[in-house]
Amino acid sequence: MKQFKRFFRYVGALSLMGALAACAPALKQPEQDEGTYSRAGRFALTVWDKTVDRNKEAVQGGFLWFDTRQRLDLDLRNPLGSTLARVSVTPDSATLTHADGSIVTAENPDALVAEVLGSEIPVSDLRYWLKGIVAPANVEQEQRDAQGKLGSFIQAGWKVTLSDYDHKGPRKLGMVRNEPFQTITVRLVINE
């Protein structure tokens, strides 16, 4: 039962990361229309426990992201296609619904992250990263390719790598966050 709860905690964390990304201020990009933004693909999240030198958690599956700017729905699915969790965000609230029907609601995505995880993990810049740009805050070690596309950087405690761009942004995104007792790794591969 304890592993089941931790599993949902980390699934919720990944869902919330996407939700926070969708709630960041609107971006003006020539390649992105002003309507909806949608992506679908696969995700993998691992948490390496430094105290015992092994994986503490590992979750993988698929995701479907649909953002109308007024509402975001982010579904996370297991490898067989069943929905593990859904995050819905509106300007007034953020809700995480687990596959078992349990619901966690907060005023905003930041409060939801704190409630679900019990601690804050800065993920609000993800929306920028998914579109291949850095957030308007301090950035370290920024590297770009020959065409000027963002390849890697460090921001908000995350080492981010982006590659394989299409007209919406990178199709591959990797994030690593080193904390005192654990390392969190998130990988997204966009299919559409």
N, C-alpha and C positions, 0 to 999 in steps of 0.2 A: 504494500500500500504506500509506503514511504517513497519508493522509486516512482510509482505512478504519479504521486503529487509533484515530485521534482520534475518529471517528464513534462507535465502540463505547465509547470512554472517556466521552463525554458521555451516551450512552444509559445507560451504567452509572451515571453520576452521578445522573441523574434517578431511576433505579430505586432507588438507594441512599437518595435523599432520602425516597422513600416508605417504604422499609424502616425508616429511622430514626424516621420519624413513627409507625409502628406499634409500635415498641419503647419508646416513651415510657411513663411510668407510666399506669396506667388512670385514666380520668376519670369523674367522677360527673356525669352530665348527665340531667336529667329526660326529654329527648327521645330519648336513646339507650338502647337496651336493653343488658343485660349480656352478651349473646351475641356474635354476629358483627357486623362492620362491613364493608360492601362498598360500593364505588363503581366506576363505569365512566364513561369519557369520553374526551376528547382532550387531548393535551398538546403544547406547543411549548416548546423550549428554544433560546435563542440566546446566543452568547458574542460580544460586541463587543470587538475588539482595539483598545485605545486607542492603541497605538504606530503602527498603520498606518491608523487611523480607518476600519475596515470590519469586517463580520462575519467572525469566525474559524470559527465553527461554527453550524449550524442543524439541529435535529432536530425532527421532528414525527410524530405518529401517535396511536394510541389506547392506553388503559391499562385494565387490570382489576385491582382491588385486592380481596383477600379476606383478612380478618383475623379469626381465631378467638380471639385473645389468647394462644393456645398456639403458633400458627403463622401466619405471614403469607406469602402468595404475591402477588407483584406482577408482572404481565406487561405488557410494553411491546410494542406492535405497530406495524408500519409502516402507512401509509395504506391499503394493500391488505388488511390484516388478518393478515399473517404475524407471528409472534412474533420480536421483535428480541432481547429479553433477559428473563430471569426472575430475580427476587430471592426467595429463600426464607429466612425468619428464624425460628429457634426460640430458646428461652432459652439454648441452648448454642452456637449458631453462626449465621453469616450467610453465604449463598452466592449468588454472582452467576453465572448461566449464560448465556453469549452464544449467539446463534443458530447459530454455527459449532461449538458444543459445548464451547468452552473454558470452564473453571470457575475462579473465584477464591473462596477460602474464608478466613474469618477468625473469630476468637472472638466478635466482636460487630459490629454495623453501623458503629460509629465506626471500628474498626480496618479494616474493609472499605473504607470511604470513603478513608481515608488510603492504603491499598494501591493502590486502583484509580486514584485521581487524583494520587497523589504528594504531596498536601497536604491539610490539614484544611479543610473548609468546614462551618461550623456549620449543621446542618439538623435537629437533633433536636427542634426545636419544631414541626415541620410537622404532627404529629398533632393538636396543639391547634388550629392554624390551620385545618386542614381541617374542624374541627367548629365553627368560628366563635368561638373564644375565644383569648385570649393565654396563653402559657405562664407558669408561676409564676416569672418572672424579671423583670428590669427591662424596662419597655416605655416607648417614647417616642412622643409625638404621637398618642396614641390618639384616634380619632374614631368616634362611633357615630351611627346614624340616629335618626329620631324614635321608632322602636319599641325602641331600645336595642340593636340588633344592631350588632356590630362592623363598621366599614366600612374603616378603614385604621389602620396603626400601623407603628412601626419596632421591631424586636426582633432581637437576635443579628446585627446587620449587614444585615438584610433589610428593605426597604420592602415591606410586604404590603398588598394591597387585596383585600377580600372583598365579594361582592355576590350578588344573586339567590338568596336563601336558600330551602331546603326544610326538611323535618323533621329531616334529618341534618346540616345545615350549609350553608355557601355552595356554590352551584353554579358560581361563577366565583371563581377565585383567581389573583392575579398576585403575583409576587415578583421584586424587583430587588435585586441585590447589586452595589455599586460597589466594585471593588478597584483597586489602583494601576495595573495594566496592562490590566484588562478589566472589562467589565460583564456579569454573568450575569442573564438574564431567563428566568423560567419562568412559563408560563401554563397553567392547568388549567381545562377546561370540563367539568363533570359532566353526563352524560346520564341516569344512573340511580343 
